[in-house]
Amino acid sequence: MSQSRHVPVMLQRCLDMLAPALTEPGAVVVDCTLGLGGHSEALLTRFPEARLVALDRDKEALRLSGERLAPFGDRATLVHAVYDELPEVLDRLGIPRAQGVLFDLGVSSMQLDEADRGFAYAQDAPLDMRMDQTTGISAAEVLNTYPPGELVRILRAYGEEKQAKRIVSAVVREREKEPFSNSARLVELIRESLPQAAKRTGGNPAKRTFQALRIEVNGELSVLERAIPAAVKALAVGGRIAVLSYHSLEDRLVKQVFAAGAATTAPPGLPVVPERYQPRLKLLTRGAELPTEEEVAENRRAAPARLRGAQRIREDAE
C-alpha cells in the first residue's frame, strides 16, 4: 500500500476545529468514516485524554485500521456500522453524548485504489461499488435491471449529469445485447454517447455517472440525511462537529442541517425569544472552507473538498 494515499484531507483544519471540545479527560470523539484510519490516528495522537469511537461499513477498512490503531489500545473502539447508526452505537457502548464528531464523506482512497471494487473509472474492474460487500446490490445490477426512467433520475439527481437521457438510452440498448459486468465497457459507452462539446468539459466524462451509481448503490444521500441530524443530536452542549463533503449534493445537505440548527424557531414578532426557540447550533465556518493550494498539490483528492463545522450551544427543547 502506498503512503501517498494516506494523506487525510484538510487534517489540520479538522483537528483545530474539534480541539476546543476535546481537551477534557474522557472526552469522546466519533470518527463516522474511519476509512484507513488517518483522521482517527491523528485525533488519538493530538488529544491524549480523548476516547475514540470509529465507524465504517467496510470490513476491510476496519481490519486495516485496527492494525494501525492497535498501539492506542482500548482508547479506540472500532465498530462495523453505517454512520446513520451512530445513536445506536453510542447507546450500546453506554456513551450518553459525544464531544466531537467527524465525517469525511469521500470514498476511501483504499476503495478507489483497490481495482476489483469497481469504484474507479480509470481502470477496468467489476462494477460493484458496494462499500459493504456483505450486503446490498451492485452497480452492475442497478445498470442491468433498473427501468430507464429510474436510471435517468439517478444520473441527474446524483451525478448532476446533463446528458443522462443519452447515456441511459445507450445503456438500455447495450444491456439487452449483454448485461454489464465491468467498468471499461461502461466508460467506453459513455464516451461514445456524449456529444463532442460535453466531452471537452472537465475530467473523465464517466465521472458523473460513476458518482451517481456509487451514491445509489450505497444509499449515501438517504443515509446522510439521517446521519447528520443524528450526529448533531448526539453532541453534548459545547461539543463540535466537522463534516468534509466532496460534491454539492452532500454539501447542500450538511449546510441545510447546520443552518436549521443555527436559526431561531421563534414565531416572528416576539419581543423576547424564549429559551426553547433559541438556536441549538453555532456555525464555525462562514460558508464552506476549501483546501489550500498546497493541500491540493499534495493530494489531488482534496480538490473538491468542502469543510463545514458547528458547535452545539444548547439542548433541544423538550
C-alpha positions as CSV (number, residue, x, y, z in Angstrom):
1,M,0.0,0.0,0.0
2,S,1.5,3.4,-1.0
3,Q,1.7,6.0,1.7
4,S,0.6,8.7,-0.7
5,R,-3.0,7.8,-0.4
6,H,-3.0,8.1,3.4
7,V,-2.9,11.9,3.4
8,P,-6.2,12.7,5.1
9,V,-7.9,15.7,3.6
10,M,-7.7,19.1,5.5
11,L,-6.5,17.2,8.5
12,Q,-5.0,20.1,10.5
13,R,-8.1,22.2,9.9
14,C,-10.4,19.4,11.2
15,L,-8.3,18.9,14.3
16,D,-8.2,22.6,15.1
17,M,-12.0,22.9,14.6
18,L,-12.7,20.0,17.0
19,A,-9.9,20.9,19.5
20,P,-11.8,23.1,22.0
21,A,-14.2,20.3,22.7
22,L,-11.7,17.5,23.1
23,T,-9.3,18.7,25.8
24,E,-11.1,17.4,28.9
25,P,-10.2,13.9,30.1
26,G,-12.7,11.3,29.0
27,A,-13.9,13.4,26.0
28,V,-15.4,11.1,23.3
29,V,-14.8,11.8,19.7
30,V,-16.6,9.8,17.0
31,D,-15.0,9.3,13.5
32,C,-18.0,8.4,11.5
33,T,-16.0,7.5,8.4
34,L,-12.9,5.5,9.6
35,G,-11.6,4.5,6.2
36,L,-7.8,3.8,6.6
37,G,-7.7,5.5,10.0
38,G,-5.7,8.6,9.1
39,H,-8.1,11.1,10.8
40,S,-8.6,8.7,13.8
41,E,-4.9,8.2,14.3
42,A,-4.4,12.0,14.3
43,L,-7.3,12.5,16.7
44,L,-5.9,9.9,19.2
45,T,-2.4,11.4,18.9
46,R,-3.4,15.0,19.3
47,F,-5.9,14.5,22.1
48,P,-4.3,12.1,24.5
49,E,-7.1,12.3,27.0
50,A,-9.8,11.5,24.5
51,R,-11.5,8.2,23.7
52,L,-12.3,7.4,20.0
53,V,-15.3,5.6,18.6
54,A,-14.9,4.9,14.9
55,L,-17.5,3.5,12.4
56,D,-17.1,2.0,9.0
57,R,-19.3,-0.2,6.9
58,D,-16.3,-1.7,5.1
59,K,-14.9,-4.7,6.9
60,E,-11.6,-4.5,5.1
61,A,-11.2,-0.8,6.2
62,L,-11.9,-1.9,9.8
63,R,-9.3,-4.6,9.6
64,L,-6.5,-2.4,8.2
65,S,-7.4,0.5,10.6
66,G,-7.5,-1.9,13.5
67,E,-3.8,-2.7,12.8
68,R,-2.9,0.9,12.5
69,L,-4.7,2.0,15.7
70,A,-3.6,-1.0,17.8
71,P,-0.9,1.0,19.7
72,F,-3.7,3.1,21.2
73,G,-5.2,0.1,22.9
74,D,-8.6,0.5,24.5
75,R,-8.8,4.2,23.7
76,A,-10.0,3.2,20.3
77,T,-13.3,1.3,19.7
78,L,-13.9,0.3,16.1
79,V,-17.4,-0.6,15.0
80,H,-18.8,-2.2,11.8
81,A,-21.8,0.2,11.2
82,V,-23.1,2.7,8.7
83,Y,-22.8,6.2,10.1
84,D,-26.6,6.8,10.4
85,E,-26.4,4.1,13.1
86,L,-24.4,6.4,15.4
87,P,-27.1,6.8,18.1
88,E,-27.5,3.0,18.4
89,V,-23.7,2.5,18.6
90,L,-23.2,5.1,21.3
91,D,-26.2,3.6,23.2
92,R,-24.7,0.1,23.0
93,L,-21.3,1.4,24.3
94,G,-23.1,3.3,27.2
95,I,-21.9,6.7,26.0
96,P,-24.6,9.3,26.6
97,R,-23.1,12.1,24.5
98,A,-20.1,12.8,22.3
99,Q,-17.8,15.9,22.5
100,G,-16.7,15.7,18.9
101,V,-17.9,14.2,15.7
102,L,-16.0,14.0,12.4
103,F,-17.4,12.9,8.9
104,D,-15.1,12.6,5.9
105,L,-17.6,11.7,3.2
106,G,-15.0,11.0,0.4
107,V,-14.9,7.5,-0.9
108,S,-12.0,5.9,1.0
109,S,-8.8,6.0,-1.1
110,M,-8.5,2.3,-0.4
111,Q,-11.8,1.6,-2.2
112,L,-10.7,3.8,-5.1
113,D,-7.4,2.1,-5.4
114,E,-8.4,-1.5,-5.0
115,A,-9.1,-2.3,-8.6
116,D,-11.5,-5.1,-8.0
117,R,-14.1,-2.9,-6.2
118,G,-15.1,-1.1,-9.3
119,F,-15.3,2.4,-7.9
120,A,-12.7,3.9,-10.3
121,Y,-13.4,4.6,-13.9
122,A,-9.7,4.9,-14.8
123,Q,-9.2,1.1,-14.7
124,D,-11.3,-1.9,-15.8
125,A,-12.9,-3.7,-12.9
126,P,-16.2,-5.5,-11.9
127,L,-19.0,-2.9,-11.5
128,D,-19.5,-3.5,-7.8
129,M,-19.2,-0.2,-5.8
130,R,-20.6,-1.5,-2.6
131,M,-18.8,-0.1,0.4
132,D,-20.0,-3.0,2.5
133,Q,-19.5,-6.0,0.3
134,T,-21.6,-8.3,2.5
135,T,-24.9,-6.7,1.6
136,G,-27.0,-4.8,-1.0
137,I,-27.0,-4.7,-4.8
138,S,-24.0,-3.9,-7.0
139,A,-23.7,-1.2,-9.6
140,A,-23.9,-3.8,-12.3
141,E,-27.4,-4.9,-11.0
142,V,-28.5,-1.2,-11.0
143,L,-27.4,-0.7,-14.6
144,N,-28.9,-4.0,-15.8
145,T,-32.2,-4.0,-14.0
146,Y,-33.4,-0.5,-13.2
147,P,-36.1,0.9,-15.6
148,P,-34.8,3.6,-17.9
149,G,-36.7,6.4,-16.2
150,E,-35.2,5.5,-12.8
151,L,-31.7,5.4,-14.3
152,V,-32.2,8.9,-15.8
153,R,-33.4,10.2,-12.5
154,I,-30.4,8.8,-10.6
155,L,-27.8,10.2,-13.1
156,R,-29.5,13.6,-13.0
157,A,-30.1,13.8,-9.2
158,Y,-26.9,12.1,-8.0
159,G,-24.5,12.8,-10.9
160,E,-25.8,16.1,-12.0
161,E,-25.3,14.6,-15.5
162,K,-26.9,16.8,-18.2
163,Q,-26.6,14.1,-20.8
164,A,-28.4,11.5,-18.6
165,K,-31.0,10.6,-21.3
166,R,-28.4,9.9,-24.0
167,I,-26.3,7.8,-21.7
168,V,-29.3,5.8,-20.4
169,S,-30.7,5.1,-23.9
170,A,-27.2,3.7,-24.9
171,V,-27.1,1.6,-21.6
172,V,-30.6,0.2,-22.2
173,R,-29.7,-0.7,-25.8
174,E,-26.5,-2.4,-24.9
175,R,-27.7,-4.3,-21.8
176,E,-30.3,-6.0,-24.0
177,K,-27.4,-7.5,-26.0
178,E,-25.3,-8.4,-23.0
179,P,-25.6,-7.4,-19.3
180,F,-23.0,-5.0,-17.9
181,S,-20.3,-6.5,-15.7
182,N,-17.2,-4.4,-16.0
183,S,-16.4,-0.7,-15.8
184,A,-14.4,-0.3,-19.0
185,R,-17.4,-1.2,-21.2
186,L,-19.5,1.4,-19.4
187,V,-16.8,4.1,-19.7
188,E,-16.4,3.4,-23.4
189,L,-20.2,3.6,-23.9
190,I,-20.4,6.9,-22.1
191,R,-17.6,8.3,-24.3
192,E,-19.4,7.2,-27.4
193,S,-22.8,8.5,-26.4
194,L,-21.8,12.1,-25.5
195,P,-21.7,15.0,-27.9
196,Q,-18.2,16.4,-28.6
197,A,-18.8,19.6,-26.5
198,A,-19.7,17.6,-23.4
199,K,-16.5,15.6,-23.7
200,R,-14.4,18.7,-23.5
201,T,-15.6,19.8,-20.1
202,G,-13.6,18.9,-17.1
203,G,-12.1,15.4,-16.5
204,N,-13.3,11.9,-17.4
205,P,-16.8,12.0,-19.0
206,A,-17.7,8.9,-17.0
207,K,-17.1,10.6,-13.6
208,R,-20.6,11.9,-13.1
209,T,-22.2,8.5,-13.9
210,F,-19.9,6.6,-11.6
211,Q,-20.6,9.1,-8.8
212,A,-24.4,8.6,-9.4
213,L,-24.1,4.8,-9.3
214,R,-22.0,4.8,-6.2
215,I,-24.5,7.1,-4.3
216,E,-27.4,4.8,-5.4
217,V,-25.7,1.5,-4.6
218,N,-24.7,2.7,-1.1
219,G,-27.8,4.8,-0.3
220,E,-25.4,7.6,0.5
221,L,-27.6,10.6,0.5
222,S,-30.5,9.0,2.3
223,V,-28.0,7.7,4.9
224,L,-26.5,11.2,5.2
225,E,-29.9,12.8,5.6
226,R,-30.4,10.7,8.7
227,A,-26.8,10.8,9.9
228,I,-26.1,14.5,10.1
229,P,-29.1,15.3,12.3
230,A,-28.4,12.2,14.4
231,A,-24.8,13.3,14.9
232,V,-25.9,16.8,15.9
233,K,-28.3,15.3,18.4
234,A,-25.6,13.1,19.9
235,L,-23.4,16.1,20.7
236,A,-23.0,17.3,24.2
237,V,-23.5,21.0,24.8
238,G,-20.2,22.6,23.8
239,G,-19.5,19.6,21.5
240,R,-18.4,20.2,17.9
241,I,-19.0,18.5,14.6
242,A,-16.9,18.8,11.4
243,V,-18.0,17.5,8.0
244,L,-15.9,17.2,4.9
245,S,-18.0,16.7,1.7
246,Y,-16.9,16.3,-1.9
247,H,-19.9,17.2,-4.1
248,S,-22.6,19.8,-4.0
249,L,-25.4,17.3,-3.1
250,E,-23.6,16.3,0.2
251,D,-22.5,19.9,1.0
252,R,-26.1,21.2,0.5
253,L,-27.5,18.6,2.9
254,V,-24.9,19.5,5.6
255,K,-25.5,23.2,5.1
256,Q,-29.3,22.8,5.5
257,V,-29.0,20.8,8.7
258,F,-26.5,23.3,10.2
259,A,-28.4,26.3,9.1
260,A,-31.6,25.0,10.6
261,G,-29.9,24.3,13.9
262,A,-28.4,27.8,14.0
263,A,-31.7,29.5,13.3
264,T,-34.2,30.6,15.9
265,T,-37.5,28.8,15.6
266,A,-39.5,31.5,17.3
267,P,-42.6,32.9,15.6
268,P,-41.8,36.3,14.2
269,G,-42.6,39.4,16.3
270,L,-41.8,38.1,19.8
271,P,-40.2,40.9,21.8
272,V,-38.0,38.3,23.7
273,V,-37.2,34.9,22.3
274,P,-37.9,32.2,24.9
275,E,-35.2,29.6,25.5
276,R,-37.0,26.9,23.7
277,Y,-36.8,28.8,20.4
278,Q,-33.2,29.7,20.7
279,P,-30.7,28.3,18.2
280,R,-29.2,24.9,19.1
281,L,-26.0,25.4,17.0
282,K,-23.4,28.0,16.3
283,L,-21.7,27.8,12.9
284,L,-17.9,27.5,13.0
285,T,-17.4,28.2,9.3
286,R,-18.6,31.0,7.1
287,G,-19.9,29.2,4.1
288,A,-17.8,26.1,3.4
289,E,-14.0,26.2,3.8
290,L,-11.9,25.0,0.9
291,P,-8.5,23.2,0.9
292,T,-5.4,25.3,0.3
293,E,-3.5,25.2,-3.0
294,E,-0.6,23.4,-1.2
295,E,-3.0,20.7,0.0
296,V,-4.4,20.1,-3.4
297,A,-0.9,19.9,-4.8
298,E,0.0,17.3,-2.2
299,N,-3.3,15.3,-2.5
300,R,-5.3,15.8,-5.6
301,R,-8.3,14.1,-4.0
302,A,-8.6,17.1,-1.7
303,A,-9.5,19.4,-4.6
304,P,-13.4,19.2,-4.4
305,A,-13.4,19.0,-0.5
306,R,-15.7,21.4,1.4
307,L,-15.5,21.7,5.2
308,R,-18.3,22.9,7.5
309,G,-18.4,22.9,11.2
310,A,-20.8,23.7,14.0
311,Q,-20.9,23.7,17.8
312,R,-23.7,22.6,20.0
313,I,-24.7,25.6,22.2
314,R,-27.8,24.3,24.0
315,E,-30.0,21.3,24.5
316,D,-33.1,20.6,22.3
317,A,-36.3,22.0,23.5
318,E,-38.3,19.3,25.3
